[in-house]
Amino acid sequence: MSSVRRARPWLGTLVDIRVDGMESTSALRAIDAAFAEVAMVHRLMSFHSDDSDLARLHNARTGTCVRVNARTGEVLDWALRVAAASDGAFDPAVAAAQVARGALPVPRSTFVPDADASWRDIELPGGERVRLRRPLWIDLGGIAKGYAVDRAIEVLRAHGAIDACVNAGGDLRVAGALCERVHVSCPDGRIVPALELSDGAVATSSSGNNHLHGASRLAAEAEITVSVVAARCIVADALTKVVLAGGDMAPSVLAAFGAQAWTHRIAHGWRKLDRAA
C-alpha cells in the first residue's frame, strides 16, 4: 500500500489531501468524503456567497435569532473564545473594516454596520442560533479554513484512515505517525523550511494577507510571517492573527490554548515567540 493524494480548489486556495498506508479504493473514497466536508464548510461560511450562513446573518433584523448549521455555530464559538482570550485582537466582526479597505467585497445586507460593533455583539444563545446585538458583518476567513482542515481529518479517520495529511494553503494538519516537513512562503517571496510536524496542526499567515488588529483595526506589522502549532488547526489558524496583531498578550493567549508560535522576519529569520521576545 502507498500514498494516495488528491488536490482540489476550495477555501480560496488549493486543498491537498493525502492518505498513506491504505488500500487505494478505500483511500479515494475517504478523500472524496473529506473534500465534500471541506466544500460544505466553504459554502456555509463564505463571506462572498449570497446563500451562506453569514449572508443570512447579514440580512437578519438586529436582535433576532438566526438558526445556522452546527458547523457554523462551532466556528463562531471558537472565534468568540479566541476573541475573549485576546481581548479582541482576533475579532470576527472586523469585516466592515476590511470592506472599507477593499479587502472584502460589499455584501448584500439589509443594514449598515455599526462602527462600534465588535465580537461582544455576537451572541450564541444555544440551539445552533446566532443573534447580533448591533448591526455588524462577520468574516470567518481567519478561522474557517483551519476548521475545514480539522473536519477533513475527522472524516478521513471515520473512513478508516490512520495516517493522513490535509494542507489548505498553509493550514495543515497531520494525523498518525507521519512526520511532515513544512515549508512556508514569506512576504519577500521566498519559501523557507519551518518545522517538522507529526500528529498535530500548523497554520501560517503573513502580514501581506490584509490582516487587521481586531480592536484597533490597524494593519499588522509589515514583512512578518507567523506559524502557530497547536493540536487543532482551527486554533492554530486563529492564533496566527493574534500573533500578527502584535502586543504583549500573544504569549499568554498561546499558552491558554496550548499552542506555540514562531515568527519570521527578514532581519533575523525564525524565532520562537515567548514572554521574553
C-alpha positions as CSV (number, residue, x, y, z in Angstrom):
1,M,0.0,0.0,0.0
2,S,1.3,3.5,-0.8
3,S,0.2,7.1,-0.7
4,V,-3.0,8.3,-2.4
5,R,-3.1,12.1,-2.9
6,R,-5.6,14.5,-4.5
7,A,-5.9,18.3,-4.6
8,R,-8.9,20.5,-5.4
9,P,-9.6,24.3,-5.3
10,W,-11.6,25.2,-2.2
11,L,-11.5,27.9,0.5
12,G,-9.8,30.3,-1.8
13,T,-6.7,28.1,-2.1
14,L,-5.7,24.6,-3.2
15,V,-6.6,21.9,-0.7
16,D,-4.3,18.9,-0.8
17,I,-5.3,15.7,0.9
18,R,-3.0,12.6,1.3
19,V,-3.7,9.2,2.8
20,D,-0.9,6.8,3.5
21,G,-0.9,3.0,4.1
22,M,-4.5,2.4,3.0
23,E,-5.9,0.4,0.1
24,S,-6.3,2.8,-2.9
25,T,-10.1,2.4,-3.4
26,S,-10.8,2.9,0.2
27,A,-8.4,5.8,0.4
28,L,-10.1,7.5,-2.6
29,R,-13.5,7.1,-1.0
30,A,-12.2,8.7,2.2
31,I,-10.6,11.5,0.3
32,D,-13.8,12.2,-1.7
33,A,-15.8,12.4,1.6
34,A,-13.2,14.7,3.1
35,F,-13.4,17.0,0.1
36,A,-17.2,17.0,0.4
37,E,-16.9,18.2,4.0
38,V,-14.4,20.9,3.0
39,A,-16.9,22.1,0.3
40,M,-19.7,22.2,2.9
41,V,-17.6,24.4,5.2
42,H,-16.8,26.7,2.3
43,R,-20.5,27.1,1.3
44,L,-21.7,27.7,4.9
45,M,-19.1,30.3,5.9
46,S,-18.3,32.1,2.7
47,F,-18.4,35.9,3.0
48,H,-18.8,36.2,-0.7
49,S,-21.8,33.9,-1.2
50,D,-25.3,35.2,-1.1
51,D,-26.7,31.9,0.4
52,S,-24.2,31.2,3.2
53,D,-25.0,31.3,6.8
54,L,-23.1,34.6,7.0
55,A,-25.2,36.1,4.3
56,R,-28.4,35.2,6.2
57,L,-27.0,36.8,9.3
58,H,-26.1,39.9,7.3
59,N,-29.7,40.1,6.2
60,A,-31.4,39.5,9.5
61,R,-33.0,42.1,11.7
62,T,-30.7,43.1,14.6
63,G,-31.7,41.3,17.8
64,T,-33.4,38.3,16.1
65,C,-32.2,34.8,16.3
66,V,-30.9,33.1,13.1
67,R,-30.6,29.4,13.0
68,V,-27.3,28.3,11.5
69,N,-25.7,25.0,10.6
70,A,-23.9,23.3,13.6
71,R,-20.6,23.7,11.8
72,T,-21.0,27.5,11.6
73,G,-22.1,27.6,15.3
74,E,-19.0,25.7,16.3
75,V,-16.7,28.0,14.4
76,L,-18.4,31.1,15.9
77,D,-18.0,29.6,19.3
78,W,-14.3,29.1,18.8
79,A,-14.0,32.6,17.3
80,L,-15.6,34.2,20.3
81,R,-13.3,32.2,22.6
82,V,-10.2,33.4,20.9
83,A,-11.6,37.0,20.8
84,A,-12.3,36.9,24.5
85,A,-8.8,35.5,25.3
86,S,-7.1,38.0,23.1
87,D,-9.2,41.0,24.3
88,G,-10.4,41.4,20.7
89,A,-7.1,41.2,18.9
90,F,-8.9,38.5,17.0
91,D,-12.4,39.7,16.1
92,P,-14.7,38.1,13.6
93,A,-16.7,41.3,13.4
94,V,-13.8,43.1,11.6
95,A,-15.4,42.5,8.2
96,A,-16.8,46.1,7.8
97,A,-13.3,47.5,8.3
98,Q,-12.0,45.0,5.7
99,V,-14.7,46.1,3.3
100,A,-13.8,49.7,3.8
101,R,-10.2,48.9,2.9
102,G,-11.2,47.0,-0.2
103,A,-10.0,43.6,1.2
104,L,-13.5,42.2,1.1
105,P,-16.5,43.0,-1.3
106,V,-19.6,44.8,-0.1
107,P,-22.0,42.1,0.9
108,R,-25.8,42.2,0.3
109,S,-27.1,43.4,3.6
110,T,-30.3,45.0,5.0
111,F,-28.3,47.3,7.3
112,V,-25.2,49.4,7.6
113,P,-22.8,48.1,10.2
114,D,-22.3,49.9,13.4
115,A,-18.8,51.3,13.5
116,D,-18.5,50.4,17.2
117,A,-19.8,46.9,16.9
118,S,-17.4,44.1,17.9
119,W,-17.3,40.4,18.8
120,R,-19.0,41.2,22.0
121,D,-22.2,41.9,20.0
122,I,-22.3,38.4,18.6
123,E,-24.5,36.2,20.9
124,L,-24.8,32.4,20.8
125,P,-28.0,31.7,22.8
126,G,-27.9,27.9,22.0
127,G,-29.7,25.6,19.8
128,E,-27.5,26.5,16.8
129,R,-28.8,30.1,16.8
130,V,-26.9,33.3,16.5
131,R,-28.1,36.8,17.5
132,L,-26.5,40.1,16.7
133,R,-26.9,42.8,19.3
134,R,-25.8,45.5,16.9
135,P,-25.7,45.6,13.1
136,L,-22.3,44.1,12.0
137,W,-20.8,41.9,9.4
138,I,-19.0,38.7,10.3
139,D,-15.9,37.4,8.5
140,L,-14.7,33.9,9.4
141,G,-11.8,33.9,6.9
142,G,-9.3,34.0,9.8
143,I,-10.5,30.7,11.3
144,A,-12.8,28.7,9.0
145,K,-10.0,27.3,6.8
146,G,-8.4,25.7,9.9
147,Y,-11.8,24.3,10.9
148,A,-12.2,22.8,7.4
149,V,-8.8,21.1,7.7
150,D,-9.8,19.6,11.1
151,R,-13.2,18.4,9.7
152,A,-11.4,16.8,6.7
153,I,-9.1,14.9,9.1
154,E,-12.1,13.8,11.2
155,V,-13.9,12.5,8.1
156,L,-10.7,10.6,6.9
157,R,-10.5,9.0,10.3
158,A,-14.1,8.0,10.2
159,H,-13.4,6.2,6.9
160,G,-10.6,4.2,8.4
161,A,-7.6,6.4,7.5
162,I,-4.9,6.3,10.2
163,D,-2.0,8.2,8.5
164,A,-3.2,11.3,6.7
165,C,-2.3,14.9,5.9
166,V,-4.5,17.8,4.9
167,N,-3.0,21.1,3.6
168,A,-5.1,24.1,2.7
169,G,-2.7,26.8,1.6
170,G,-0.6,26.8,4.7
171,D,-3.2,25.5,7.2
172,L,-2.0,21.9,7.7
173,R,-2.8,19.0,9.9
174,V,-1.1,15.7,10.2
175,A,-2.8,12.6,11.6
176,G,-1.0,9.4,12.8
177,A,2.7,8.7,12.8
178,L,3.6,10.7,9.7
179,C,6.3,13.3,10.1
180,E,5.6,16.2,7.7
181,R,8.3,18.7,6.7
182,V,6.5,22.1,6.5
183,H,7.7,24.9,4.2
184,V,6.2,28.4,4.3
185,S,6.1,31.4,2.0
186,C,7.5,34.7,3.3
187,P,6.4,38.2,2.3
188,D,9.5,38.6,0.2
189,G,8.5,35.6,-1.9
190,R,11.0,33.1,-0.5
191,I,9.8,29.6,0.5
192,V,11.7,28.5,3.6
193,P,11.7,25.4,5.7
194,A,9.9,26.0,9.0
195,L,9.4,22.8,11.0
196,E,8.6,19.1,11.1
197,L,5.2,18.1,12.4
198,S,3.5,14.8,13.4
199,D,0.0,14.3,14.9
200,G,-0.8,18.0,15.1
201,A,-1.6,21.1,13.2
202,V,0.2,24.2,12.0
203,A,-1.1,27.4,10.4
204,T,0.9,30.1,8.7
205,S,-0.1,33.7,7.9
206,S,1.9,36.7,6.8
207,S,1.4,40.4,7.0
208,G,0.8,40.6,3.3
209,N,-2.6,38.9,3.7
210,N,-4.5,42.0,4.8
211,H,-4.7,41.2,8.4
212,L,-6.0,43.8,10.9
213,H,-5.8,44.0,14.7
214,G,-9.3,43.2,15.7
215,A,-9.6,46.0,18.3
216,S,-7.6,48.8,16.8
217,R,-8.5,48.0,13.1
218,L,-4.9,48.8,12.3
219,A,-2.9,46.7,9.8
220,A,-0.4,44.1,11.0
221,E,3.3,44.7,11.1
222,A,4.9,44.6,7.7
223,E,7.1,41.8,6.4
224,I,6.4,39.3,9.1
225,T,5.3,35.6,8.8
226,V,3.8,33.7,11.7
227,S,3.5,30.0,12.2
228,V,1.5,28.5,15.1
229,V,1.5,24.9,16.1
230,A,-1.5,23.5,18.0
231,A,-3.4,20.3,18.5
232,R,-6.2,21.6,16.2
233,C,-5.9,23.6,13.0
234,I,-8.8,25.9,13.9
235,V,-6.8,27.1,17.0
236,A,-3.6,27.5,15.0
237,D,-5.4,29.4,12.3
238,A,-7.0,31.9,14.6
239,L,-3.9,32.4,16.8
240,T,-1.7,33.4,13.8
241,K,-3.9,36.6,13.7
242,V,-3.4,37.2,17.4
243,V,0.4,37.0,16.9
244,L,0.3,39.2,13.8
245,A,-1.7,41.8,15.8
246,G,1.4,42.2,18.0
247,G,1.4,43.4,21.6
248,D,2.4,41.7,24.8
249,M,-0.6,39.5,25.2
250,A,0.2,36.9,22.4
251,P,2.3,34.5,24.6
252,S,-0.3,34.2,27.3
253,V,-3.0,33.6,24.7
254,L,-0.9,30.9,23.0
255,A,-0.4,29.3,26.4
256,A,-4.1,29.4,27.2
257,F,-4.7,27.3,24.1
258,G,-1.7,25.0,24.4
259,A,-0.1,26.5,21.3
260,Q,3.4,27.6,20.3
261,A,4.4,30.2,17.7
262,W,7.4,31.2,15.6
263,T,7.8,34.5,13.7
264,H,10.0,35.1,10.7
265,R,11.4,38.5,9.8
266,I,13.9,39.1,7.0
267,A,16.3,40.7,9.5
268,H,16.7,37.7,11.9
269,G,14.9,34.7,10.4
270,W,12.9,32.4,12.6
271,R,12.4,33.0,16.3
272,K,10.2,31.3,18.8
273,L,7.7,33.6,20.4
274,D,7.9,33.6,24.2
275,R,7.5,36.1,27.0
276,A,11.0,37.3,26.6
277,A,10.5,38.0,22.9
